[in-house]
């Protein structure tokens, strides 16, 4: 099943549209994420769950505001997964 969704999240005092696409399923759950910066450049990165089950960005070369938004981005992913799992029942 392809899972993709967009979410508008306030990060660094700006509303930004983040686009999420699931890359895998099962134990190794990862998401491809893209968002535009202030200049309109598209930032593309992956997110994964670390050993403590927290969502983390997989790229080191991202603006600080992206790294600071990891918890918000992870919450958006978890919320979407919860809705999908609830609709399957």
C-alpha positions in Angstrom: 0.0 0.0 0.0 1.3 3.5 -0.9 1.0 5.9 1.9 1.5 9.6 1.3 0.1 12.7 2.9 0.8 16.4 3.4 0.6 18.3 6.6 1.0 22.0 7.3 3.1 22.5 10.4 4.3 25.7 12.1 8.1 25.6 12.3 10.5 28.5 13.0 7.5 30.9 13.2 6.3 29.9 9.7 3.6 27.6 8.4 5.3 25.1 6.1 3.8 22.3 4.0 5.5 19.0 4.6 4.9 16.1 2.1 5.4 12.6 3.5 5.7 9.3 1.5 6.2 5.9 3.2 9.2 4.1 1.8 8.8 0.8 3.6 6.6 -1.1 5.9 7.1 -3.5 8.8 10.1 -3.3 11.1 12.1 -0.8 9.0 9.5 2.0 8.7 10.9 5.1 6.9 9.4 8.2 5.3 10.6 10.4 2.5 9.8 14.0 3.4 10.0 17.2 1.4 9.4 20.8 2.2 10.4 24.2 0.7 12.7 26.6 2.4 12.3 30.4 2.5 13.8 30.8 -1.0 11.6 28.1 -2.5 14.3 25.5 -2.6 13.0 22.0 -2.0 14.6 20.2 0.9 14.4 16.4 0.7 15.2 14.0 3.5 14.2 10.7 5.1 12.9 10.0 8.6 13.3 6.8 10.5 12.6 5.5 14.0 15.7 5.2 16.2 16.3 2.5 18.8 14.2 4.5 21.3 11.3 4.7 18.9 11.7 8.4 18.2 11.5 9.8 14.7 14.8 11.2 13.5 16.0 12.9 10.3 18.4 10.7 8.3 20.3 13.7 6.7 22.9 15.8 8.5 22.9 18.6 5.9 19.6 20.2 6.8 18.7 23.6 8.2 18.5 23.7 12.0 14.7 24.4 11.8 14.2 21.0 10.2 16.2 19.2 13.0 14.3 21.2 15.6 11.0 20.0 14.1 11.7 16.3 14.4 9.3 15.8 17.2 6.5 17.6 15.3 7.2 15.7 12.1 7.2 12.4 14.0 3.9 13.3 15.6 2.4 14.0 12.2 3.6 10.6 10.9 2.3 8.8 14.0 -1.0 10.6 13.8 -1.4 9.6 10.1 -0.5 5.9 10.9 -3.0 5.9 13.7 -5.8 7.1 11.4 -4.8 4.5 8.7 -4.8 1.7 11.3 -8.1 2.9 12.7 -9.8 3.0 9.3 -8.6 -0.6 8.6 -10.6 -1.9 11.6 
